[in-house]
Amino acid sequence: MTSRQIQNAVQAVLPGIVAHAAPLRVVLFGSAVRGKNAPVRDLDFLVIVPERERPGAVADRLNLGIRHKPMPCDFLVATPSMLARHRRRRDSVFASALEEGREIYAR
């Protein structure tokens, strides 16, 4: 998959993320940003939502509400306080997503 195809796929999914989650930020991470000739089989999104939101409920809304995805998508949903707690842990998917990821939306 070319970088242009990845970018088009991200742009196709992003409006649904914004509509269903009203996020503070969205970070694309995983193979879509790593490059290095690795095959991109899915899109991984870290969706950062306000503290008042329940991450599990938001993830459900995203998975059920975004119907037209050009490829499989994984939505990792977190609040700022969750990120603060896990940001420094090397074994945390949150730390990996923040370290390697690329912000694609900010409110």
Buried (B, 14 or more C-beta within 10 A) or exposed (E): EEEEEBEEBBEBBBEBBBEBBBBBBBBBBBBBBEEEEEEBEBBBBBBBBEEEBEBEEBBBBBEEEBEEBBBEBBBBBBBEEBBEEBEEEEEBBBBBBBEBBEEBBEE
